[in-house]
Amino acid sequence: MGHTQHDTMRRVLRREVAGTIGLLADAEDFAAMRRYRTFTFDDHVTYLQQVESLLKALSAQGRLTSVALFDPEAYDEFCAETGLDPDTSASRTRFTAELATIGPTMPYEGQALADIVPELVDETVRQSTWEYATMLLARIGACADCGVDIGRTAFARASDLLMRAISTSGPVTRHLVCSIPCEGQTLLAALHVESDADGNPQLDETEALEFTTVLAVGIATVSAGGLVMRTSDGTRDRVHGWRLEGERLLALTAAEVFDAYCTDALSGDLIAPESGVDYCAAPDLGDDEPYEGGHHH
């Protein structure tokens, strides 16, 4: 009788325990893990099917499970730093538990695995970009001539420019993308802005922080780059763009916006314009005078 009660209690408690699955979503990452003897899967498609079946089974038991991306390179670094043997399931479990605390995760709520992966990849890229951009700003440090914290000043200027750009449109939905080339790669950040009943812009604080940080990197490193804003009033979309030059965003003409949107970045070939979209000259942000809080040398 006692054993039965204890078994029942353990089953109840098991349903209370949340778990995380480290997913090898990419075929190359899956192939990298196959070098470990204790990793017994040999086919990526079958592996994904088994993961999805497990998620469904846990959900049917009332278990809350989240999914995180398993990065083999990060796993190797983790094992090296902690002194763990990478060729054990226990080490993989330890790493997955670490992912649950520091990395993006996606709760499984019955959706298809194919729907989870793109969102999880986007969230992981967003976090990585923000962390990298934050590190770059901190690494720049203070100006050797005047002692001004260049990263902090650039962030303040980026915040000002973002608010100016958002304020150029009325009570419409806005989607902004910032693109900054930096150290052989391109940093991208996106921000979606809705309007409340009074027409005031409503921003997601995390998205705004990430967006501002990426724009600040462009300002602090005096990089080329730019900002594109797409607005929608429910009938037609309007696209505007600005080019980053020093601490200013210079308005692009309608032709420049059209060329940017309708040219393939890799091949240079023309792309057909979207239906229902107007490519417009960007409004001036009204900052012709040097930025008072800026860093000028």
KEKE-3310 file (N, C-alpha, C; in steps of 0.2 Angstrom, whole numbers, plus 5000, padded with zeros to 4 digits):
npx = (5004:5010:5020:5012:5006:5017:5022:5012:5012:5025:5022:5013:5021:5030:5023:5023:5036:5045:5053:5067:5071:5085:5087:5093:5092:5097:5104:5118:5123:5118:5125:5138:5137:5136:5149:5151:5151:5141:5130:5117:5108:5106:5101:5094:5081:5073:5077:5071:5058:5056:5059:5048:5037:5040:5038:5024:5020:5024:5016:5004:5003:5002:5013:5024:5035:5049:5058:5075:5088:5101:5118:5132:5145:5145:5142:5154:5163:5157:5159:5173:5176:5169:5175:5169:5165:5162:5156:5145:5128:5124:5132:5127:5114:5117:5121:5110:5101:5108:5106:5092:5092:5100:5098:5087:5071:5057:5041:5032:5017:5009:5010:5017:5033:5040:5035:5040:5054:5058:5054:5061:5074:5075:5073:5085:5095:5092:5095:5108:5113:5110:5118:5131:5132:5130:5142:5152:5149:5153:5166:5172:5174:5180:5183:5199:5204:5194:5187:5174:5161:5160:5152:5140:5136:5133:5123:5113:5111:5106:5094:5087:5087:5079:5067:5064:5062:5051:5041:5038:5027:5009:4995:4998:5003:5019:5034:5051:5068:5084:5100:5117:5133:5147:5163:5165:5153:5134:5124:5108:5092:5076:5060:5044:5030:5015:5000:4991:4974:4973:4982:4996:5012:5016:5028:5038:5048:5060:5062:5065:5076:5085:5085:5090:5102:5109:5109:5116:5129:5132:5133:5143:5154:5156:5150:5144:5127:5110:5092:5076:5059:5043:5026:5009:4992:4982:4977:4986:5004:5018:5035:5049:5066:5082:5099:5113:5125:5138:5133:5120:5105:5101:5089:5083:5079:5064:5067:5079:5075:5067:5076:5084:5075:5071:5081:5092:5102:5113:5115:5113:5102:5087:5072:5054:5043:5033:5016:5004:5012:5020:5034:5043:5049:5059:5054:5062:5072:5074:5086:5097:5106:5122:5122:5119:5122:5132:5147:5161:5175)
npy = (4994:5006:5007:5009:5021:5030:5028:5034:5047:5050:5050:5060:5071:5071:5076:5089:5094:5104:5103:5104:5102:5100:5105:5099:5107:5110:5102:5101:5103:5092:5082:5085:5081:5068:5062:5058:5044:5040:5047:5041:5043:5042:5047:5062:5067:5057:5058:5071:5068:5059:5067:5076:5067:5064:5076:5078:5067:5070:5081:5076:5070:5080:5087:5101:5107:5114:5120:5122:5128:5117:5120:5113:5118:5127:5118:5110:5120:5122:5110:5109:5120:5116:5104:5093:5077:5076:5066:5060:5056:5062:5074:5081:5083:5091:5103:5106:5110:5121:5129:5132:5141:5152:5154:5157:5150:5140:5137:5121:5119:5111:5114:5111:5105:5110:5123:5128:5129:5140:5152:5150:5150:5163:5171:5167:5172:5185:5187:5184:5194:5206:5204:5203:5216:5224:5220:5226:5240:5241:5238:5248:5259:5274:5290:5294:5307:5316:5309:5305:5293:5283:5273:5275:5288:5286:5277:5285:5295:5286:5282:5295:5297:5286:5289:5301:5296:5287:5296:5303:5298:5296:5289:5275:5258:5253:5246:5244:5242:5240:5241:5237:5236:5228:5223:5213:5207:5208:5217:5216:5222:5223:5231:5232:5243:5248:5258:5266:5269:5283:5286:5286:5280:5263:5253:5238:5235:5227:5224:5237:5241:5232:5236:5249:5248:5241:5251:5261:5255:5257:5271:5273:5267:5273:5268:5263:5261:5259:5264:5257:5261:5254:5258:5256:5258:5250:5249:5253:5251:5261:5264:5270:5277:5279:5284:5281:5292:5296:5304:5306:5303:5302:5307:5296:5297:5294:5286:5280:5273:5264:5257:5251:5242:5235:5228:5214:5210:5201:5197:5208:5209:5215:5216:5212:5225:5226:5223:5235:5243:5258:5267:5279:5295:5299:5307:5322:5321:5332:5336:5344:5353:5350:5337:5340:5332:5324:5316:5324:5324)
npz = (5000:5004:4995:4983:4986:4986:4973:4966:4970:4965:4951:4950:4954:4944:4933:4937:4934:4924:4908:4896:4879:4870:4854:4838:4825:4813:4799:4797:4810:4817:4810:4815:4828:4827:4828:4841:4850:4859:4855:4847:4836:4818:4807:4801:4798:4803:4817:4820:4818:4829:4840:4839:4841:4854:4861:4858:4866:4879:4881:4880:4892:4901:4903:4904:4891:4885:4870:4864:4854:4850:4850:4843:4843:4854:4863:4864:4869:4881:4888:4888:4896:4908:4911:4908:4900:4883:4877:4882:4888:4899:4900:4889:4893:4904:4897:4890:4900:4904:4893:4895:4904:4900:4886:4872:4872:4867:4871:4870:4863:4857:4843:4827:4824:4814:4813:4825:4824:4815:4822:4834:4829:4824:4836:4843:4834:4836:4849:4850:4841:4848:4860:4854:4848:4860:4867:4858:4859:4872:4871:4864:4873:4881:4874:4870:4870:4875:4885:4885:4885:4872:4867:4875:4872:4859:4860:4866:4856:4845:4851:4851:4837:4833:4839:4832:4819:4820:4824:4812:4806:4806:4815:4812:4808:4810:4804:4807:4801:4804:4797:4799:4793:4800:4805:4795:4794:4794:4805:4810:4815:4820:4822:4828:4828:4835:4835:4848:4854:4854:4845:4849:4848:4851:4858:4859:4873:4874:4860:4856:4863:4858:4844:4845:4851:4840:4830:4837:4837:4823:4823:4833:4828:4816:4804:4788:4783:4787:4789:4787:4785:4786:4783:4787:4783:4782:4770:4759:4759:4763:4760:4767:4768:4776:4776:4785:4791:4799:4813:4809:4801:4785:4773:4761:4743:4734:4722:4727:4737:4730:4722:4732:4738:4727:4721:4720:4733:4732:4718:4711:4702:4695:4705:4705:4709:4724:4725:4729:4736:4740:4736:4744:4746:4760:4775:4781:4796:4804:4810:4806:4812:4822:4833:4850:4861:4855:4850:4845:4835)
capx = (5000:5014:5023:5008:5005:5023:5022:5007:5015:5030:5019:5010:5026:5033:5019:5025:5042:5046:5059:5069:5074:5090:5085:5098:5087:5101:5107:5125:5124:5116:5131:5143:5136:5137:5155:5151:5148:5134:5124:5115:5104:5110:5097:5092:5074:5071:5078:5066:5051:5056:5058:5041:5033:5041:5035:5017:5018:5024:5011:4998:5004:5001:5020:5026:5041:5051:5063:5080:5093:5107:5124:5138:5151:5144:5142:5161:5166:5154:5162:5180:5176:5167:5179:5164:5166:5157:5153:5140:5122:5124:5135:5122:5108:5119:5122:5103:5099:5111:5102:5086:5093:5103:5096:5080:5067:5050:5036:5029:5010:5005:5012:5021:5040:5042:5033:5044:5061:5059:5053:5067:5080:5074:5074:5092:5099:5090:5098:5115:5115:5110:5124:5137:5132:5132:5149:5155:5149:5157:5173:5175:5176:5180:5187:5206:5205:5190:5185:5167:5160:5158:5146:5134:5134:5130:5116:5108:5110:5102:5087:5085:5085:5073:5060:5062:5059:5044:5037:5037:5021:5004:4993:4999:5007:5026:5039:5057:5073:5091:5106:5124:5139:5152:5168:5164:5146:5129:5120:5101:5088:5069:5056:5037:5027:5008:4997:4985:4968:4975:4987:5002:5016:5017:5034:5040:5054:5065:5064:5067:5083:5090:5086:5094:5109:5112:5110:5122:5135:5134:5135:5150:5160:5156:5149:5139:5121:5104:5086:5070:5053:5037:5020:5003:4986:4977:4975:4992:5010:5023:5041:5054:5073:5087:5106:5117:5131:5141:5128:5114:5101:5100:5083:5083:5074:5060:5071:5084:5071:5065:5082:5086:5070:5069:5088:5094:5108:5119:5116:5112:5097:5081:5066:5048:5041:5027:5009:5001:5017:5023:5041:5042:5055:5059:5054:5068:5071:5075:5092:5102:5111:5125:5119:5122:5125:5136:5155:5164:5183)
capy = (5000:5012:5008:5012:5029:5033:5028:5038:5053:5052:5051:5067:5076:5071:5080:5096:5095:5106:5101:5107:5098:5103:5102:5100:5109:5110:5095:5101:5103:5085:5078:5086:5077:5060:5060:5055:5037:5040:5050:5035:5044:5042:5051:5069:5067:5052:5062:5076:5065:5056:5073:5078:5062:5064:5082:5076:5062:5074:5086:5072:5068:5087:5090:5107:5106:5120:5118:5126:5126:5114:5122:5109:5122:5130:5112:5109:5125:5121:5104:5111:5125:5113:5098:5087:5072:5078:5060:5056:5059:5067:5081:5084:5085:5097:5108:5108:5113:5128:5133:5134:5147:5158:5155:5158:5144:5141:5132:5117:5120:5106:5116:5107:5106:5115:5130:5131:5130:5147:5157:5149:5153:5171:5173:5165:5177:5192:5188:5184:5200:5211:5203:5205:5223:5227:5219:5230:5246:5242:5237:5254:5263:5281:5294:5296:5315:5320:5305:5304:5286:5284:5269:5277:5293:5284:5274:5291:5297:5281:5283:5301:5296:5281:5292:5305:5292:5285:5302:5306:5295:5297:5283:5269:5252:5254:5241:5247:5237:5243:5237:5240:5232:5228:5218:5207:5204:5214:5217:5217:5223:5225:5234:5233:5248:5249:5264:5265:5272:5290:5287:5286:5274:5258:5249:5233:5238:5223:5225:5244:5241:5229:5240:5255:5245:5240:5258:5264:5252:5260:5278:5273:5264:5277:5263:5264:5257:5263:5262:5257:5260:5252:5260:5253:5261:5245:5249:5253:5252:5266:5263:5276:5275:5284:5282:5283:5296:5299:5304:5308:5298:5306:5304:5293:5299:5288:5282:5277:5268:5259:5254:5247:5237:5231:5225:5208:5212:5197:5196:5215:5209:5219:5212:5216:5229:5223:5226:5239:5247:5265:5268:5286:5299:5299:5314:5324:5320:5338:5336:5347:5355:5345:5334:5343:5327:5320:5316:5327:5325)
capz = (5000:5005:4988:4978:4987:4984:4966:4963:4972:4961:4945:4951:4954:4938:4929:4939:4932:4917:4905:4890:4874:4865:4847:4833:4820:4807:4797:4799:4818:4818:4808:4820:4835:4826:4830:4848:4851:4863:4851:4843:4830:4812:4801:4804:4797:4809:4823:4820:4819:4836:4844:4838:4844:4861:4863:4859:4871:4885:4881:4882:4899:4904:4905:4900:4889:4880:4865:4863:4849:4853:4846:4844:4845:4860:4868:4865:4873:4888:4891:4889:4902:4914:4912:4906:4894:4879:4874:4887:4888:4905:4898:4884:4898:4908:4893:4889:4906:4904:4888:4897:4909:4897:4879:4870:4872:4864:4874:4866:4865:4852:4837:4823:4825:4808:4815:4831:4822:4812:4827:4838:4825:4824:4843:4844:4831:4839:4856:4848:4838:4853:4864:4851:4848:4867:4868:4853:4862:4878:4870:4862:4879:4882:4870:4873:4870:4880:4891:4884:4884:4865:4867:4879:4868:4853:4861:4867:4849:4842:4854:4848:4830:4832:4841:4827:4813:4822:4824:4806:4803:4810:4818:4807:4810:4807:4804:4805:4800:4804:4795:4800:4792:4805:4806:4791:4794:4794:4810:4808:4820:4818:4827:4826:4832:4834:4838:4853:4852:4853:4840:4851:4846:4857:4857:4864:4876:4872:4853:4855:4866:4853:4839:4847:4852:4834:4827:4841:4834:4817:4825:4837:4823:4810:4799:4783:4786:4786:4792:4783:4789:4782:4787:4784:4786:4781:4763:4756:4762:4761:4762:4767:4771:4778:4776:4791:4790:4805:4819:4806:4796:4779:4770:4754:4738:4732:4718:4731:4741:4726:4720:4738:4739:4721:4718:4723:4736:4730:4711:4708:4697:4697:4708:4704:4715:4727:4723:4735:4740:4737:4738:4745:4748:4767:4778:4785:4803:4807:4814:4802:4817:4825:4839:4855:4865:4851:4851:4838:4834)
cpx = (5004:5018:5019:5007:5011:5024:5018:5009:5020:5027:5016:5016:5030:5030:5021:5031:5042:5052:5060:5072:5079:5089:5091:5094:5091:5104:5115:5127:5123:5122:5137:5143:5137:5144:5156:5147:5142:5128:5122:5111:5109:5107:5093:5084:5071:5071:5073:5059:5051:5056:5051:5036:5034:5038:5027:5016:5019:5019:5004:4997:5003:5008:5021:5033:5043:5057:5068:5085:5099:5113:5130:5144:5151:5145:5150:5164:5163:5158:5169:5180:5174:5171:5174:5167:5161:5153:5149:5133:5121:5126:5130:5116:5110:5119:5115:5100:5102:5108:5096:5086:5096:5101:5089:5077:5060:5046:5033:5021:5006:5006:5017:5029:5043:5040:5037:5050:5062:5059:5059:5073:5080:5076:5082:5096:5098:5095:5106:5118:5115:5116:5130:5137:5133:5139:5154:5155:5153:5164:5176:5177:5176:5185:5194:5207:5201:5186:5178:5166:5157:5152:5140:5132:5131:5124:5111:5106:5105:5095:5084:5082:5079:5067:5059:5059:5052:5039:5035:5030:5016:5002:4993:5003:5014:5030:5046:5063:5080:5096:5112:5129:5145:5156:5166:5157:5141:5125:5113:5097:5081:5065:5049:5033:5019:5006:4991:4979:4969:4980:4995:5006:5017:5023:5035:5047:5060:5067:5067:5074:5087:5091:5091:5101:5113:5114:5115:5128:5137:5136:5142:5156:5160:5155:5144:5133:5115:5098:5080:5064:5047:5031:5014:4997:4980:4975:4981:4998:5014:5030:5046:5061:5077:5094:5110:5124:5133:5135:5121:5111:5099:5094:5085:5078:5070:5063:5076:5081:5069:5071:5084:5081:5069:5076:5090:5101:5114:5120:5116:5106:5091:5075:5060:5046:5034:5021:5007:5006:5019:5029:5042:5049:5054:5058:5060:5067:5073:5081:5098:5108:5115:5122:5123:5126:5130:5144:5158:5171:5185)
cpy = (5006:5013:5011:5019:5032:5034:5033:5046:5055:5053:5058:5072:5076:5075:5087:5098:5098:5104:5105:5102:5102:5101:5104:5101:5108:5104:5095:5100:5095:5081:5079:5082:5070:5058:5057:5048:5036:5043:5045:5037:5044:5045:5057:5069:5063:5055:5067:5073:5062:5062:5076:5074:5063:5070:5081:5072:5066:5078:5082:5070:5075:5090:5096:5106:5112:5117:5124:5124:5123:5116:5117:5112:5125:5124:5110:5113:5124:5115:5106:5116:5121:5107:5092:5083:5074:5072:5056:5060:5064:5074:5084:5087:5091:5103:5111:5112:5120:5132:5135:5140:5153:5159:5155:5151:5145:5135:5128:5117:5116:5108:5111:5110:5111:5122:5133:5133:5137:5152:5156:5151:5160:5174:5172:5170:5184:5193:5188:5191:5206:5210:5205:5213:5227:5226:5224:5237:5247:5242:5244:5259:5270:5284:5296:5303:5318:5316:5303:5296:5286:5279:5272:5283:5291:5281:5280:5294:5293:5282:5289:5300:5291:5285:5297:5302:5290:5291:5305:5303:5296:5290:5277:5263:5253:5247:5243:5241:5242:5239:5240:5235:5233:5222:5212:5204:5210:5212:5219:5218:5225:5227:5235:5238:5249:5256:5262:5269:5280:5291:5287:5279:5269:5253:5244:5235:5234:5224:5232:5244:5238:5233:5246:5253:5244:5247:5261:5261:5256:5268:5278:5271:5268:5273:5266:5260:5262:5260:5262:5257:5259:5254:5257:5256:5256:5245:5248:5253:5257:5264:5269:5273:5280:5281:5285:5286:5299:5298:5306:5302:5303:5303:5302:5296:5293:5283:5278:5271:5262:5254:5249:5241:5232:5228:5220:5210:5208:5197:5203:5215:5213:5214:5216:5219:5225:5227:5229:5242:5253:5266:5276:5289:5300:5306:5315:5323:5326:5339:5339:5350:5349:5343:5337:5338:5323:5320:5318:5328:5325)
cpz = (5000:4998:4983:4979:4985:4976:4963:4964:4967:4954:4945:4950:4948:4933:4931:4937:4925:4914:4898:4885:4870:4858:4842:4827:4813:4805:4798:4806:4820:4816:4812:4826:4833:4827:4837:4848:4854:4860:4846:4837:4823:4806:4804:4804:4802:4816:4825:4822:4826:4841:4844:4842:4852:4864:4863:4865:4878:4886:4883:4889:4904:4906:4901:4898:4884:4876:4864:4858:4852:4848:4847:4846:4852:4866:4869:4870:4880:4891:4892:4896:4909:4916:4911:4900:4889:4876:4879:4887:4894:4904:4893:4888:4902:4904:4891:4894:4907:4899:4890:4901:4905:4889:4878:4870:4870:4868:4869:4868:4859:4845:4833:4824:4820:4809:4821:4829:4820:4818:4832:4835:4825:4831:4845:4841:4834:4845:4854:4845:4844:4858:4861:4850:4855:4868:4864:4856:4868:4877:4867:4867:4878:4877:4873:4874:4875:4885:4890:4882:4877:4864:4870:4875:4862:4854:4862:4860:4845:4844:4851:4841:4829:4834:4835:4821:4814:4822:4818:4803:4808:4813:4814:4810:4806:4808:4802:4805:4800:4802:4795:4798:4797:4806:4802:4791:4795:4800:4808:4814:4817:4824:4824:4830:4830:4837:4843:4850:4851:4848:4842:4850:4852:4855:4862:4866:4874:4865:4852:4858:4861:4847:4840:4848:4845:4830:4830:4839:4828:4819:4828:4832:4817:4804:4794:4786:4785:4790:4787:4787:4784:4786:4783:4787:4784:4774:4759:4761:4759:4764:4762:4770:4772:4778:4782:4789:4796:4811:4816:4802:4791:4775:4763:4750:4737:4727:4722:4735:4736:4724:4726:4739:4733:4717:4723:4726:4733:4722:4707:4703:4700:4700:4707:4710:4718:4725:4730:4739:4737:4740:4738:4747:4756:4770:4781:4792:4807:4812:4810:4806:4820:4832:4845:4860:4862:4853:4845:4839:4827)
residu = (MET:GLY:HIS:THR:GLN:HIS:ASP:THR:MET:ARG:ARG:VAL:LEU:ARG:ARG:GLU:VAL:ALA:GLY:THR:ILE:GLY:LEU:LEU:ALA:ASP:ALA:GLU:ASP:PHE:ALA:ALA:MET:ARG:ARG:TYR:ARG:THR:PHE:THR:PHE:ASP:ASP:HIS:VAL:THR:TYR:LEU:GLN:GLN:VAL:GLU:SER:LEU:LEU:LYS:ALA:LEU:SER:ALA:GLN:GLY:ARG:LEU:THR:SER:VAL:ALA:LEU:PHE:ASP:PRO:GLU:ALA:TYR:ASP:GLU:PHE:CYS:ALA:GLU:THR:GLY:LEU:ASP:PRO:ASP:THR:SER:ALA:SER:ARG:THR:ARG:PHE:THR:ALA:GLU:LEU:ALA:THR:ILE:GLY:PRO:THR:MET:PRO:TYR:GLU:GLY:GLN:ALA:LEU:ALA:ASP:ILE:VAL:PRO:GLU:LEU:VAL:ASP:GLU:THR:VAL:ARG:GLN:SER:THR:TRP:GLU:TYR:ALA:THR:MET:LEU:LEU:ALA:ARG:ILE:GLY:ALA:CYS:ALA:ASP:CYS:GLY:VAL:ASP:ILE:GLY:ARG:THR:ALA:PHE:ALA:ARG:ALA:SER:ASP:LEU:LEU:MET:ARG:ALA:ILE:SER:THR:SER:GLY:PRO:VAL:THR:ARG:HIS:LEU:VAL:CYS:SER:ILE:PRO:CYS:GLU:GLY:GLN:THR:LEU:LEU:ALA:ALA:LEU:HIS:VAL:GLU:SER:ASP:ALA:ASP:GLY:ASN:PRO:GLN:LEU:ASP:GLU:THR:GLU:ALA:LEU:GLU:PHE:THR:THR:VAL:LEU:ALA:VAL:GLY:ILE:ALA:THR:VAL:SER:ALA:GLY:GLY:LEU:VAL:MET:ARG:THR:SER:ASP:GLY:THR:ARG:ASP:ARG:VAL:HIS:GLY:TRP:ARG:LEU:GLU:GLY:GLU:ARG:LEU:LEU:ALA:LEU:THR:ALA:ALA:GLU:VAL:PHE:ASP:ALA:TYR:CYS:THR:ASP:ALA:LEU:SER:GLY:ASP:LEU:ILE:ALA:PRO:GLU:SER:GLY:VAL:ASP:TYR:CYS:ALA:ALA:PRO:ASP:LEU:GLY:ASP:ASP:GLU:PRO:TYR:GLU:GLY:GLY:HIS:HIS:HIS)
# end
